[in-house]
Amino acid sequence: MAKITYIEHNGTEHTVEVANGLTVMEGARDNNIPGIEADCGGACACSTCHVYVHPDWVEKLPAKDDMEEDMLDFAYEPDPARSRLTCQVKVTDALDGLVVQMPEKQI
């Protein structure tokens, strides 16, 4: 289990515990956190679970695969270094303390 902090675009923070094996997107969905829409349900077929990873965490996450890289092209104002799709990040104990910030909108 990992505590993950989701920060809305307006600065509102939500820190929740997310079970290992779930994705960061599922943690947001299951805890009714606004700002992550997840229209495709986690199939990496949209970009509506886009977040900016806190700089301290960028290098600690597994690398993006080609499919995630391609879908990030459709995200709202992607940052080449910090943008991730939360449906592609599996929760483990190593993610305890992860901080992600939602963009102004999802498209």
C-alpha positions as CSV (number, residue, x, y, z in Angstrom):
1,M,0.0,0.0,0.0
2,A,1.2,3.5,-0.9
3,K,0.1,6.9,0.1
4,I,-0.3,9.0,-3.0
5,T,-0.9,12.7,-3.1
6,Y,-3.0,14.0,-6.0
7,I,-3.0,17.8,-6.5
8,E,-5.8,19.4,-8.4
9,H,-5.0,22.2,-10.8
10,N,-6.4,24.7,-8.3
11,G,-3.9,23.4,-5.6
12,T,-6.4,21.2,-3.6
13,E,-4.5,18.2,-2.3
14,H,-5.9,14.7,-1.8
15,T,-3.6,12.1,0.0
16,V,-5.0,8.6,-0.1
17,E,-3.8,5.1,0.4
18,V,-3.8,3.0,-2.8
19,A,-3.4,-0.8,-2.7
20,N,-0.5,-2.4,-4.4
21,G,-1.3,-3.8,-7.8
22,L,-3.8,-1.0,-8.7
23,T,-2.8,1.8,-11.0
24,V,-2.4,5.4,-9.9
25,M,-5.5,6.1,-12.1
26,E,-7.5,3.4,-10.2
27,G,-6.5,5.0,-6.9
28,A,-7.9,8.3,-8.1
29,R,-11.1,6.8,-9.5
30,D,-11.7,4.7,-6.4
31,N,-11.3,7.7,-4.1
32,N,-13.4,10.1,-6.2
33,I,-10.5,12.4,-6.9
34,P,-11.5,15.1,-9.4
35,G,-9.2,15.8,-12.4
36,I,-8.6,12.3,-13.6
37,E,-11.3,11.3,-16.0
38,A,-10.0,7.9,-17.3
39,D,-12.5,7.7,-20.2
40,C,-11.0,4.5,-21.6
41,G,-10.9,2.8,-18.2
42,G,-7.2,2.2,-18.1
43,A,-6.6,0.7,-21.6
44,C,-4.1,3.4,-22.6
45,A,-6.4,4.4,-25.4
46,C,-7.0,8.1,-24.4
47,S,-5.1,10.7,-22.4
48,T,-7.7,11.6,-19.8
49,C,-5.7,10.3,-16.9
50,H,-2.7,12.6,-17.6
51,V,-0.7,14.1,-14.7
52,Y,2.5,15.9,-14.0
53,V,4.8,13.8,-11.7
54,H,6.5,15.8,-9.0
55,P,10.2,16.3,-10.1
56,D,11.5,14.3,-7.1
57,W,9.6,11.3,-8.5
58,V,10.3,11.4,-12.2
59,E,13.4,9.2,-12.1
60,K,11.8,6.8,-9.5
61,L,9.0,5.6,-11.8
62,P,9.3,2.9,-14.4
63,A,10.1,4.2,-17.9
64,K,7.2,5.0,-20.3
65,D,6.6,2.5,-23.0
66,D,6.0,3.4,-26.6
67,M,2.2,3.3,-26.3
68,E,2.2,5.7,-23.4
69,E,4.5,8.0,-25.2
70,D,2.2,8.0,-28.2
71,M,-0.9,8.7,-26.2
72,L,0.8,11.6,-24.3
73,D,0.9,13.4,-27.7
74,F,-2.9,13.8,-27.2
75,A,-2.7,15.1,-23.6
76,Y,-3.3,18.7,-22.7
77,E,0.0,20.6,-22.5
78,P,2.2,17.5,-22.0
79,D,5.6,18.0,-20.3
80,P,8.2,15.7,-22.0
81,A,9.9,15.1,-18.6
82,R,7.1,15.0,-16.1
83,S,3.9,13.9,-17.9
84,R,2.6,10.4,-17.3
85,L,-0.7,8.5,-17.9
86,T,-1.7,7.3,-14.5
87,C,-3.3,4.1,-16.0
88,Q,0.2,3.0,-16.9
89,V,1.8,3.4,-13.4
90,K,1.3,0.4,-11.1
91,V,1.3,1.0,-7.4
92,T,3.9,-0.7,-5.2
93,D,5.4,0.1,-1.8
94,A,8.1,1.9,-3.7
95,L,5.6,4.6,-4.7
96,D,4.8,5.5,-1.1
97,G,4.8,9.3,-1.0
98,L,4.3,9.8,-4.8
99,V,3.0,13.3,-5.7
100,V,1.2,14.0,-9.0
101,Q,-0.6,17.1,-10.2
102,M,-3.4,17.3,-12.6
103,P,-3.3,19.5,-15.6
104,E,-5.8,22.4,-16.1
105,K,-8.1,20.0,-18.1
106,Q,-8.1,16.6,-19.7
107,I,-8.7,16.2,-23.4
